[in-house]
Amino acid sequence: MDWDTPLVLTRSLTFEISGEGKLIAGAALSRGFRELPFDALPILAKFAPGATPQSVYSDLRGTWEVSREGFAQAVQGLLARSLLLPFTAGRAAVPAYPAGSFSSSPTLPGHHAMLADAVRIMTYQAAIRSACRDKVVLEVGAGSGILSIFAAQAGARQVIAVEQLEIAELAEEMFRANRCDDVVELFRGNSRDLELDEPVDVIIHEIFGSDPFVENLLPALGDAQERFLRPGGQLLPHRLEVFCLGPEIRRGPQRDKTLAQAEAHSRFLKKLGMVFPKLLPVVIT
Ligand SMILES: C[S@@+](CC[C@H](N)C(=O)[O-])C[C@H]1O[C@@H](n2cnc3c(N)ncnc32)[C@H](O)[C@@H]1O
């Protein structure tokens, strides 16, 4: 292990406690949520501001009996799960994906379907056209890059496109092919790990799944709005109408998870000032 290269804790880290009382963790770039030993927590906490493994090890050794080999193994495991990221010039860096990896990505057919959805595409295009001229625009979740291209074509001064998965590679090709790579800059990673020097005028996004909250829309946009949007800037879209049918979940871990998510969503709704007029309570018995 390289003991002197700084690493940082990803800000997209999410924890859950399983029905069996185990700590489960994952992050935007992790391949799935998996159990995390509780003693990984002090290590993660020490890396939160960005630090070298050497300095974290020296620090922990004062209060904790930990061997150098055991510590190195733990750090390598956290890096492999993308819970720790390389920290270069004060920013979290995401390693480039191998060339061509997006073409085998399981999400590619989903992007084809989204690009073929004419109502979705044209509605976004019209809204972006009227909002982005001469503006600095951030797109959270660029996918194939289509919305960032619309922003560039609408006359945006600068577009920052953020994408966490391999599909970022396609976005990069799309920006070149559509001759807007001089205006659009791609950041590979999760928006929570992005740092910007200047605030943006407009944030555009389409990070909905068939469940509108599945891509962590509320915390991701809450963070982007708080850290990147200038006062008076525009979040596009800024309003969702969510229609729910009440499922009945009688027991099991899914019940606890649904309740916890419902609570977290309502807290974020207030914080974001977003309106969800058709949100019906989900009935859980
Ligand atoms: C539903 S797709 C939409 C892609 C594209 N904007 C479009 O309209 O076709 C959402 C994309 O956002 C990415 N994503 C979701 N949340 C993100 C975040 N917080 N930071 C970076 N990428 C994110 C996902 O990986 C996915 O590729």
The ligand as an SDF file (V2000), in Angstrom:
LIG
                    3D

 27 29  0  0  0  0  0  0  0  0999 V2000
  -32.1000    8.5770  -14.8420 C   0  0  0  0  0  0  0  0  0  0  0  0
  -30.4420    8.7740  -15.4570 S   0  0  0  0  0  0  0  0  0  0  0  0
  -30.6320   10.2430  -16.4540 C   0  0  0  0  0  0  0  0  0  0  0  0
  -29.4350   10.5490  -17.2870 C   0  0  0  0  0  0  0  0  0  0  0  0
  -29.5240   11.8190  -18.1460 C   0  0  0  0  0  0  0  0  0  0  0  0
  -29.5260   13.0150  -17.3320 N   0  0  0  0  0  0  0  0  0  0  0  0
  -30.7500   11.8220  -19.0290 C   0  0  0  0  0  0  0  0  0  0  0  0
  -31.6420   12.6360  -18.7890 O   0  0  0  0  0  0  0  0  0  0  0  0
  -30.8180   10.9850  -19.9390 O   0  0  0  0  0  0  0  0  0  0  0  0
  -29.6380    9.3500  -13.9800 C   0  0  0  0  0  0  0  0  0  0  0  0
  -28.1220    9.2500  -13.9960 C   0  0  0  0  0  0  0  0  0  0  0  0
  -27.6710   10.0070  -12.8920 O   0  0  0  0  0  0  0  0  0  0  0  0
  -26.5840    9.3490  -12.2570 C   0  0  0  0  0  0  0  0  0  0  0  0
  -26.5950    9.8610  -10.8690 N   0  0  0  0  0  0  0  0  0  0  0  0
  -27.6070    9.7680   -9.9710 C   0  0  0  0  0  0  0  0  0  0  0  0
  -27.3090   10.4570   -8.8590 N   0  0  0  0  0  0  0  0  0  0  0  0
  -26.0670   11.0050   -9.0620 C   0  0  0  0  0  0  0  0  0  0  0  0
  -25.2340   11.8470   -8.2690 C   0  0  0  0  0  0  0  0  0  0  0  0
  -25.6180   12.2810   -7.0750 N   0  0  0  0  0  0  0  0  0  0  0  0
  -24.0300   12.2070   -8.7670 N   0  0  0  0  0  0  0  0  0  0  0  0
  -23.6310   11.7790   -9.9920 C   0  0  0  0  0  0  0  0  0  0  0  0
  -24.3900   10.9870  -10.7930 N   0  0  0  0  0  0  0  0  0  0  0  0
  -25.5970   10.6200  -10.3360 C   0  0  0  0  0  0  0  0  0  0  0  0
  -26.8870    7.8830  -12.4310 C   0  0  0  0  0  0  0  0  0  0  0  0
  -25.6920    7.1210  -12.3750 O   0  0  0  0  0  0  0  0  0  0  0  0
  -27.5300    7.8630  -13.8120 C   0  0  0  0  0  0  0  0  0  0  0  0
  -26.5730    7.6330  -14.8280 O   0  0  0  0  0  0  0  0  0  0  0  0
  1  2  1  0
  2  3  1  0
  2 10  1  0
  3  4  1  0
  4  5  1  0
  5  6  1  0
  5  7  1  0
  7  8  2  0
  7  9  1  0
 10 11  1  0
 11 12  1  0
 11 26  1  0
 12 13  1  0
 13 14  1  0
 13 24  1  0
 14 15  1  0
 14 23  1  0
 15 16  2  0
 16 17  1  0
 17 18  1  0
 17 23  2  0
 18 19  1  0
 18 20  2  0
 20 21  1  0
 21 22  2  0
 22 23  1  0
 24 25  1  0
 24 26  1  0
 26 27  1  0
M  CHG  2   2   1   9  -1
M  END
$$$$
